[in-house]
Amino acid sequence: MLPRRFVKIRHYGLLAGRNVTTRLELARAQLLAATPAPAAPAAPPPPAAPDWRTVLAQLTGLDLSVCPRCGGPRVRRPLATLPQEARTITPCAHDTS
């Protein structure tokens, strides 16, 4: 007999006394067999897509980083840093006309 206010815990299912040696062992074996295989190493990420300027140069042969007049490099500046009178687009940095 248990003392007062103690509750006897009865096990059902796999933890029942008659299943501990039979069905519990079978369930453990099946769980171990069902463990997933280790995951394959992740594939490397795909290469980044090329810039639109690179694609344009590959498709048309037009290189936007070269001035069509002099063949020198183009200089890119944000328009906000230029004075208002200089905010016209010129073919290259040294062209003042």
Number of C-alpha atoms within 10 A of each C-alpha: 5 7 6 6 6 8 8 8 6 8 10 10 11 16 13 13 12 12 15 13 12 11 15 16 13 13 12 11 11 11 10 9 9 9 8 7 6 6 6 6 6 6 6 6 6 6 6 6 8 8 8 9 13 14 14 13 13 11 9 8 10 14 14 13 15 15 17 14 9 12 10 13 14 17 13 9 9 7 12 8 9 11 8 9 6 11 12 9 8 14 16 19 14 12 10 8 5
